[in-house]
Amino acid sequence: MFERIVVPLDGSRLSAQALPYAVEIGKRFDSEVILVRVISPSGLTIMPQTTGMEGTVATDIIAQEARMKDVDNAAHAKRYLMNWVQSLKAQDVKASYQVTAGTPAKSIMELVVAQQVSLIVMMSHGRGRFKRAMMGSVADAVLRGSSVPVLIVRPKDGGNK
């Protein structure tokens, strides 16, 4: 029934609270659990104020530092997910991971289509309607835009950690 389950993780302890639910479902249906971390690329737009060699060199240095930060963020995300994958495999769960760059909700939904996922398991950060309206909510956007079932797990303590 659920061949592939996606679990979005943002690096917080709260997001990792979705894992026991995905593990239980994964064991019952012999599913692959795919952990995903969406990182936001720095995407700096640089408009030099000066012209000439000095402005060009400064722009190049800033752009290179932004790329290095993106590489560091991706490497950190991969290590984080690899540790969770090892933990899941130790529990006899088929597991893999994917790090992608972009907007979280959109990237998650694109991954669901590309990997032919049959279920998304994720945490709600427990925000109320007002905060969600002001700040947006990845869980809310995924729930509304997903083409597959979404299991939203509410935090036991009300969230916001």
The 8 nearest C-alpha neighbors of each residue, nearest first, counted from 0:
[[1, 2, 28, 117, 30, 3, 29, 118],
 [2, 0, 117, 3, 30, 28, 118, 4],
 [1, 3, 30, 0, 31, 117, 4, 116],
 [4, 2, 31, 116, 30, 117, 1, 32],
 [3, 5, 32, 118, 119, 33, 116, 117],
 [6, 4, 33, 119, 34, 32, 120, 118],
 [5, 7, 34, 120, 121, 119, 35, 33],
 [8, 6, 35, 36, 34, 121, 5, 9],
 [9, 7, 36, 14, 10, 35, 15, 6],
 [8, 10, 11, 36, 14, 7, 37, 15],
 [9, 11, 8, 12, 14, 79, 15, 76],
 [12, 10, 13, 14, 9, 15, 8, 160],
 [13, 11, 15, 14, 16, 10, 160, 9],
 [12, 14, 11, 16, 15, 160, 122, 158],
 [13, 15, 8, 16, 122, 11, 12, 17],
 [14, 16, 12, 17, 13, 18, 8, 11],
 [17, 15, 14, 13, 18, 12, 19, 122],
 [18, 16, 15, 121, 20, 122, 19, 14],
 [17, 19, 21, 20, 16, 15, 22, 6],
 [20, 18, 22, 21, 17, 23, 16, 15],
 [21, 19, 23, 18, 22, 17, 24, 120],
 [20, 22, 18, 24, 19, 23, 25, 120],
 [23, 21, 25, 19, 20, 24, 18, 26],
 [24, 22, 20, 26, 25, 21, 19, 27],
 [25, 23, 27, 21, 26, 22, 28, 20],
 [24, 26, 30, 22, 29, 28, 23, 27],
 [27, 25, 29, 23, 24, 28, 22, 92],
 [26, 28, 24, 25, 29, 23, 30, 22],
 [27, 29, 30, 25, 26, 24, 1, 0],
 [30, 28, 26, 25, 27, 31, 2, 92],
 [31, 29, 25, 2, 28, 3, 1, 32],
 [30, 32, 93, 3, 94, 4, 2, 33],
 [33, 31, 94, 4, 3, 5, 93, 30],
 [34, 32, 5, 95, 96, 94, 4, 6],
 [35, 33, 96, 6, 5, 7, 95, 97],
 [36, 34, 7, 97, 96, 98, 8, 6],
 [35, 37, 98, 8, 9, 7, 38, 99],
 [38, 36, 99, 100, 103, 98, 101, 35],
 [39, 37, 100, 99, 101, 40, 36, 73],
 [38, 40, 101, 100, 41, 102, 37, 103],
 [39, 41, 42, 69, 100, 38, 101, 66],
 [40, 42, 43, 65, 39, 69, 66, 68],
 [43, 41, 40, 44, 65, 39, 66, 62],
 [44, 42, 41, 45, 65, 62, 40, 61],
 [45, 43, 42, 46, 62, 41, 47, 58],
 [44, 46, 43, 47, 58, 62, 61, 48],
 [45, 47, 48, 44, 58, 49, 54, 43],
 [48, 46, 49, 54, 45, 58, 50, 55],
 [49, 47, 46, 50, 54, 45, 58, 55],
 [50, 48, 54, 47, 51, 53, 55, 46],
 [51, 49, 54, 48, 52, 47, 55, 53],
 [50, 52, 53, 54, 55, 49, 56, 47],
 [51, 53, 55, 54, 56, 50, 57, 49],
 [54, 52, 56, 55, 51, 57, 50, 49],
 [55, 53, 57, 49, 50, 56, 52, 51],
 [54, 56, 58, 52, 53, 57, 59, 51],
 [55, 57, 59, 53, 58, 54, 52, 60],
 [58, 56, 60, 54, 59, 55, 53, 61],
 [57, 59, 55, 61, 56, 60, 54, 62],
 [58, 60, 56, 62, 57, 61, 63, 55],
 [61, 59, 63, 57, 58, 62, 64, 56],
 [60, 62, 64, 58, 63, 59, 57, 65],
 [61, 63, 65, 59, 64, 60, 58, 66],
 [64, 62, 60, 66, 65, 61, 59, 67],
 [63, 65, 67, 61, 66, 62, 60, 68],
 [66, 64, 68, 62, 63, 67, 41, 61],
 [67, 65, 69, 63, 68, 64, 70, 62],
 [66, 68, 64, 70, 69, 65, 71, 63],
 [67, 69, 71, 65, 66, 70, 72, 64],
 [70, 68, 66, 72, 67, 71, 40, 73],
 [69, 71, 67, 73, 68, 72, 74, 66],
 [72, 70, 68, 74, 69, 73, 75, 67],
 [73, 71, 69, 75, 70, 74, 68, 76],
 [72, 74, 76, 70, 71, 75, 77, 69],
 [75, 73, 71, 77, 76, 72, 70, 78],
 [74, 76, 72, 78, 73, 77, 71, 79],
 [77, 75, 73, 79, 74, 78, 72, 80],
 [78, 76, 74, 80, 79, 75, 81, 73],
 [79, 77, 81, 75, 76, 80, 82, 74],
 [78, 80, 76, 77, 82, 81, 75, 83],
 [79, 81, 83, 77, 82, 78, 84, 76],
 [82, 80, 84, 78, 83, 79, 77, 85],
 [83, 81, 85, 80, 79, 84, 78, 86],
 [82, 84, 86, 80, 85, 81, 87, 79],
 [85, 83, 81, 87, 86, 82, 94, 95],
 [86, 84, 88, 82, 83, 87, 89, 81],
 [85, 87, 83, 89, 84, 88, 82, 90],
 [88, 86, 90, 84, 89, 92, 85, 83],
 [87, 89, 91, 92, 85, 90, 86, 93],
 [88, 90, 86, 87, 91, 85, 92, 84],
 [89, 91, 87, 88, 92, 86, 22, 85],
 [92, 90, 88, 89, 93, 87, 26, 94],
 [91, 93, 88, 87, 90, 94, 26, 25],
 [94, 92, 31, 88, 32, 91, 30, 95],
 [95, 93, 32, 31, 84, 33, 92, 88],
 [96, 94, 33, 84, 34, 32, 97, 93],
 [97, 95, 34, 33, 35, 80, 98, 94],
 [96, 98, 35, 34, 99, 36, 95, 33],
 [99, 97, 36, 35, 37, 77, 76, 96],
 [98, 100, 37, 38, 97, 36, 101, 106],
 [101, 99, 38, 37, 39, 40, 98, 102],
 [100, 102, 39, 106, 103, 38, 37, 99],
 [101, 103, 105, 106, 104, 39, 100, 37],
 [104, 102, 106, 37, 105, 107, 101, 137],
 [105, 103, 107, 137, 141, 106, 102, 140],
 [104, 106, 108, 107, 102, 103, 109, 101],
 [105, 107, 109, 103, 108, 104, 102, 101],
 [108, 106, 110, 104, 109, 105, 103, 111],
 [107, 109, 111, 105, 110, 106, 145, 104],
 [110, 108, 106, 112, 111, 107, 105, 113],
 [109, 111, 113, 107, 108, 112, 114, 106],
 [112, 110, 116, 108, 109, 114, 113, 115],
 [111, 113, 115, 109, 110, 114, 108, 116],
 [112, 114, 110, 111, 115, 109, 116, 108],
 [113, 115, 116, 111, 112, 110, 3, 109],
 [116, 114, 112, 113, 111, 117, 3, 110],
 [117, 115, 3, 111, 114, 118, 4, 112],
 [116, 118, 1, 3, 147, 4, 2, 115],
 [119, 117, 4, 148, 147, 149, 116, 1],
 [118, 120, 149, 5, 4, 6, 150, 121],
 [121, 119, 150, 6, 149, 151, 21, 5],
 [122, 120, 151, 17, 6, 7, 152, 150],
 [123, 121, 152, 14, 151, 17, 153, 124],
 [122, 124, 153, 125, 138, 152, 151, 121],
 [123, 125, 158, 126, 159, 122, 154, 153],
 [126, 124, 158, 123, 157, 153, 154, 127],
 [127, 125, 124, 130, 131, 128, 159, 158],
 [126, 128, 130, 129, 131, 125, 132, 124],
 [127, 129, 131, 130, 132, 126, 133, 125],
 [128, 130, 132, 131, 127, 133, 126, 134],
 [131, 129, 133, 132, 127, 128, 134, 126],
 [130, 132, 135, 128, 134, 129, 133, 136],
 [133, 131, 129, 130, 135, 134, 128, 136],
 [132, 134, 130, 131, 135, 129, 128, 136],
 [135, 133, 131, 130, 132, 136, 129, 126],
 [136, 134, 131, 132, 133, 137, 130, 139],
 [137, 135, 139, 138, 131, 140, 134, 132],
 [136, 138, 140, 104, 139, 141, 103, 135],
 [137, 139, 141, 136, 140, 123, 142, 121],
 [138, 140, 142, 136, 137, 141, 143, 135],
 [139, 141, 137, 143, 142, 138, 144, 104],
 [142, 140, 144, 138, 145, 143, 104, 139],
 [141, 143, 139, 140, 144, 145, 138, 149],
 [144, 142, 140, 141, 145, 139, 138, 146],
 [145, 143, 141, 142, 140, 146, 108, 104],
 [146, 144, 141, 147, 142, 143, 108, 148],
 [145, 147, 144, 148, 108, 112, 111, 143],
 [148, 146, 145, 117, 118, 149, 119, 116],
 [149, 147, 118, 119, 150, 117, 146, 145],
 [150, 148, 119, 118, 120, 142, 151, 147],
 [149, 151, 120, 119, 152, 121, 148, 118],
 [152, 150, 121, 122, 123, 149, 120, 153],
 [153, 151, 122, 123, 121, 150, 17, 154],
 [152, 154, 123, 122, 125, 155, 151, 124],
 [155, 153, 158, 157, 156, 125, 152, 123],
 [156, 154, 157, 153, 158, 152, 125, 16],
 [155, 157, 154, 158, 153, 159, 125, 160],
 [156, 158, 154, 125, 155, 159, 153, 124],
 [159, 157, 125, 154, 124, 156, 160, 13],
 [158, 160, 124, 125, 157, 126, 13, 154],
 [159, 158, 13, 12, 11, 124, 157, 156]]
